[in-house]
Amino acid sequence: MNIIEGFKGFALLGADWVMWVLVCLSLISISIMIERVIYFFGKRTNIQVLGKELAAFLKKDDFKGARELLDKRKGVAAEVAKAALVEAERGPDAVDEAASSELIVIKSRLERNLAFLGTVGNNAPFIGLFGTVLGIIRAFHDLSLNAQGGASTVMSGISEALVATAIGLLVAIPAVIAFNMFQRRIKALVGDANALTHTVMSGLRGNGN
């Protein structure tokens, strides 16, 4: 059996299994979206208020009070600033290094499973198109076996095959939207963390540390 006959046999399986693959990818994508929304919701913080409160403690050289304040706050910025304050007595350079290291670790947690969403968003339309091609091949094969059916046989098969492309787009579009939204949120959280770190460093330099 040559390669063409082998692929033909595979193609005659039709697009049904491709659609099931897309459905599974969609369910996984939705579960990731829900999990990430809940995760990011728990990372909310008012960076303006927190920055002012933190600066007030640092002006008084009250590092213990500053750490207790950050312990009570949730969010990426508070976690990074707390890691920075651990190195407060070693000076601004040590604070900057500690904050950068903590931010790298936290950012990897923020980006967890987002690569899957990006991959699904980029490739689901091609998977759907692949299913459509398989469906069209099967439609013409069915026509060859039932020439009396004419164009109606082909059109019926093609219309079913095109559903795979539609499902591919239906899976891809929400994944792309969610991926871009989460990326923007991560960028905002990282920006808040950097701003609060600068508040810590400014407070230390102002106190002569």
Summary of the structure (lengths in Angstrom):
residues: 209
radius of gyration: 27.5
end to end distance: 78.6
largest distance: 92.3
contacts: 674
relative contact order: 0.18
helix: 87%
strand: 0%
